[in-house]
Amino acid sequence: MSRQTIDRSDESTREKTERVVNGRVQRVLDGIRTLGNCATSQYSMTDADKENVTNAIDKALKDLRSVYAGLASRSGGFTL
């Protein structure tokens, strides 16, 4: 199956920004919702695990705010 190329030559910078940001934010929100599935009884997460997950998300959001404010660069990943 071949990928179809979409002609975006008439797309403004603002339109491109909206398209890219909307897609990325939606993927983040979907990921957070999916991560919530780990709170079910099918998984064995301790309270400390849950705290680590929420702290990592809080830190990533804080880092994002700093990047947007021009105060910092991106940081590393996460391991449970």
C-alpha positions in Angstrom: 0.0 0.0 0.0 1.5 3.3 -1.0 1.3 6.5 0.9 -0.7 9.3 -0.8 1.1 12.7 -0.8 -1.0 15.6 0.2 -0.2 18.9 -1.5 0.1 21.5 1.3 2.0 24.1 -0.8 -0.8 26.7 -0.2 -0.8 26.0 3.6 0.2 29.1 5.7 2.5 28.8 8.6 -0.4 29.3 11.0 -2.4 26.5 9.3 0.6 24.2 9.5 1.0 25.0 13.2 -2.6 24.3 13.9 -2.6 21.0 12.0 0.6 19.8 13.6 -0.2 21.0 17.2 -3.8 19.7 17.1 -2.6 16.2 16.1 0.2 16.1 18.7 -2.1 17.3 21.5 -4.7 14.8 20.6 -2.1 12.0 20.7 -1.0 13.1 24.1 -4.6 13.2 25.4 -5.3 9.8 23.9 -2.1 8.5 25.6 -3.1 9.8 29.0 -6.5 8.3 28.6 -5.0 5.0 27.6 -2.6 5.2 30.5 -5.6 5.4 32.8 -6.4 1.8 31.7 -3.4 0.7 33.9 -5.5 1.6 36.9 -7.7 -1.4 36.4 -7.4 -4.6 38.4 -5.7 -6.2 35.3 -2.6 -4.5 36.3 -0.5 -4.5 39.5 0.4 -0.9 40.1 1.3 0.2 43.6 0.4 3.6 45.0 4.1 4.5 44.6 3.9 3.5 40.9 0.8 5.6 40.3 2.5 8.5 42.1 5.6 8.1 39.9 3.5 8.2 36.7 1.5 11.3 37.7 4.7 13.0 38.9 6.4 12.3 35.5 3.4 13.7 33.7 3.3 16.8 36.0 7.1 17.3 35.4 6.7 17.0 31.6 3.9 19.6 31.7 6.0 21.9 33.8 8.9 21.4 31.4 6.6 22.1 28.4 5.5 25.4 30.1 9.2 26.3 30.6 10.0 25.5 26.9 7.1 27.6 25.7 8.2 30.5 28.0 11.7 30.2 26.5 13.2 29.3 29.9 14.4 25.7 29.3 15.1 23.0 26.8 13.5 19.5 26.6 14.4 16.9 29.2 14.7 13.1 29.2 12.3 10.2 29.3 10.5 8.1 32.0 11.0 4.7 33.5 8.7 3.2 36.1 
